Every structure is written in C-alpha cells, then in structure tokens.
Amino acid sequence: MKFNYICTQCSKQYDIKPDLMVCPVCSKAQKGDEPVRGILEVELDGSADGSFDVFDLLPVDKKYFPSIPVGGTPLWAPENLRKKTGFKNLYIKDDGVNPTFSFKDRASFLVSAFAKMHGIGEIALASTGNAGSSMAGVGAAAGQKITIFLPETAPEAKLVQAMQYGANVFRVKGNYDLAYDFSLEYSKIKGGMNRNTAYNPMTIEGKKTVSLELFKQLHQAPDYVFVSTGDGCILAGVFKGFADLVKLGVIKKMPVIYSVQAETSDALYRAEKTGKFENISTSTVADSICVDVPRNGYHALKLLKEHDGRVIRVSDDAILNAQHELASAAGLFTEPAGAAAYAGFISETGKIEKDAVVAVLCTGNGLKDVSSASKLMKGKSKMIASVEEAIKEI
Ligand SMILES: *Cc1c(COP(=O)(O)O)cnc(C)c1O
C-alpha cells in the first residue's frame, strides 16, 4: 500500500512528512476564529479484499505502535433497545472501553506511532479533556513526553487521569479555542509534534479505524452510522474509513452518516444551513462536543455534502435521557457526548427503515464525567437506617 497527503481544499498532493501538518498554500488564508484551512488527508493506493488487516491500511508500519491495546472495541447487540425501538439490527460500538476510556485513543495511537517513526519524543496538544488524557496514556505506553492545554472547565476526572499518566497539564484561563492557540504556539517554540485534532492529519486517519472494524464485525458496512460531533474529526474519520473501503472495492457504497450535535453547541449544524461558521460562545452538558469553532468544520461540511450525510441536533435533556436509557436498558454507561449519538438515532427512528443495519458510536465511558451523569440521578439514592426502610421504598 502506498500513502501520500492530499489537501482537502485544493487537492494538491504532498509526501507524508512529520513537519507538514496543513497545506502550505491553503493555510496562508487562515484566520484565528474559523476552522482549520488546508487540512491534509491521507490518500492510499493499493489493493485489498474483505480480509484486510487494519494496520495494512494505515500509513505507519505496525512496529512503531506502542504496546497499549487501542481499538478492537466490542460491537453490542442490545436486546432491550432493539425491542424498544423495533430496530432488530441496531448495534452499538462501545469505544468507552479503549485503554483511556474514549474514542480519542484511535487518533493518539497513530500520532504516537507516527512520532516514533520519526524519532520524535515530545507531543503537545489542546483538548477538552479526552484527547489530552488519551494522548497522555498512549504517550506513557510509548515513552513519549506529553504536554496538554485544557480549558478552564475540563471535568476533573479527565484532568486527574492525564496527570496520573505523567503528562504536563496546563489549564488555560479561557475556553478550548484559547487552549488550541496556546498549544500551537507552544509546539512552534518547543518543537516536537502537535496532536491538535484536525490539524495533525494522523488524527482523522487514526479515527478511520472504527469504520474498518465495523466492516469486519458486521461483514458488511452498516446502512446508517450515528456519530456525535464537536470538532468533526470523528465524523471525518468515519467517512474516511468507509471511503477507503469503497476505493479499494471492498464495499460498494457509503453508509448514510449522521452527525449529531448538541442543540446548544451546534456550530456545524448552523454552518450547514448558512454556509458560514460564526464564533458564538456555546455550552452543553456533553462537554466533549462543546465546541464554538469546529476545527474540522470546512472539511466536515464538504464530506457531508459529498456523501449525502446529515447533521441533526439533540437537546441536553434528550442527551441525559439517552445516557440513562443506554445504562439502564443496555448496561452501557457512556458519557453524555457518547449518548448524544444514541439520542440522535432515537430522534430519527421515524425516518429509517426498521430492518436497516444501524451502528451508533458510543465514544466515551460514563465515569469520565460523573457530574453530568449525576444530574438525572439527584435524590435517587435514599439514606436508610434499617432494612425495613429499604423494603418499604421498593
Ligand atoms: C472528542 C469526542 C467527541 C467528538 O469528536 P469530534 O472529533 O470533536 O467531533 C465525541 N465524543 C467523545 C466522548 C469525545 O471525546
């Protein structure tokens, strides 16, 4: 298999190099408060059939990957949810069981290997929480030095986790966008690799592995995929994986891919309607998809158009209800951003054929953000002084 970069804006091709992150031509027009311009995508050329090895479709040799078991996550066939919704081919891909408990490990894993291949021992990034703790964990396994910039509001668990892995952790006085700028500046001064999502082409490329796994687990591509969206990199990764399989002739057509946003942090949704990204301050209970300016915005919009994808929104209440339903009816405890994808599926059930193969991506573990998860559970645990009181309650 041969690999090169192609600019997602001007289609110019480049050799893959560790110091080339964005298209030198298109990035000249970059402004501060807009999505990343000149995002480079990995292009592959070669042949494969349905029995491909996931590593063979990645641009870094297997020997550089750290010894931490990323990916290969289970595909659930949730019986109660199938009954409840009437969708007998509903599946949930649980990426909360990755080593650092989120989908982000797929990107960190490839970035770490890419850095190793080029003898780079230091990686910096901005994160709302999960990317940071993920890079910290994967970097610990690889013996790389990791420096993280987090917004003021990052949940405690994600912060503590990153520190436990031994990373340098900085909280910035401001939001994710400020952390993003700080991390780029830091990398410029200090050297090493920057793992900022979308900006480093290996982030989207690593995330494509989820689609490759879905194909392997289902022995076909799903008809529909639901993915929660903040910066739009997981979304792009999902598209990329299936697009690679189409290119290689392994599958005939792309699934319909739904991008699910929080109603109160819906930059991509708004841009799809208006064609432009506005820098509006947003908030949602799903902190991992709380993004004012989606870094992969331009590229994500292009992909949605090209492959007839959909962008939908769900309310915070719907997200919290979906989180509780997944936990209580399937036994799957996912963080609000993970549950958003399921809430999106629930809102679309009237529009999808009941026998369709539907894959919902749950992207992070529920224990990542206990304060959000506790919102609906307030007052549900009673203090008792005797067993009689407990029996009376039930
Ligand atoms: C990062 C993240 C997302 C969103 O991914 P984007 O690439 O930012 O769209 C969704 N869920 C979880 C748990 C995440 O950590």
The ligand as an SDF file (V2000), in Angstrom:
LIG
                    3D

 15 15  0  0  0  0  0  0  0  0999 V2000
  -13.9880   14.2210   21.1250 C   0  0  0  0  0  0  0  0  0  0  0  0
  -15.2090   13.4920   21.4070 C   0  0  0  0  0  0  0  0  0  0  0  0
  -16.3190   13.5440   20.5500 C   0  0  0  0  0  0  0  0  0  0  0  0
  -16.3850   14.4190   19.3300 C   0  0  0  0  0  0  0  0  0  0  0  0
  -15.3570   14.2330   18.4010 O   0  0  0  0  0  0  0  0  0  0  0  0
  -15.0000   15.4080   17.3940 P   0  0  0  0  0  0  0  0  0  0  0  0
  -13.9240   14.8490   16.5500 O   0  0  0  0  0  0  0  0  0  0  0  0
  -14.5470   16.5620   18.2370 O   0  0  0  0  0  0  0  0  0  0  0  0
  -16.2280   15.7430   16.6420 O   0  0  0  0  0  0  0  0  0  0  0  0
  -17.4140   12.7860   20.8860 C   0  0  0  0  0  0  0  0  0  0  0  0
  -17.4580   12.0460   21.9920 N   0  0  0  0  0  0  0  0  0  0  0  0
  -16.4120   11.9750   22.8450 C   0  0  0  0  0  0  0  0  0  0  0  0
  -16.5420   11.1370   24.0640 C   0  0  0  0  0  0  0  0  0  0  0  0
  -15.2590   12.6880   22.5790 C   0  0  0  0  0  0  0  0  0  0  0  0
  -14.2460   12.6310   23.4510 O   0  0  0  0  0  0  0  0  0  0  0  0
  1  2  1  0
  2  3  1  0
  2 14  2  0
  3  4  1  0
  3 10  2  0
  4  5  1  0
  5  6  1  0
  6  7  2  0
  6  8  1  0
  6  9  1  0
 10 11  1  0
 11 12  2  0
 12 13  1  0
 12 14  1  0
 14 15  1  0
M  END
$$$$
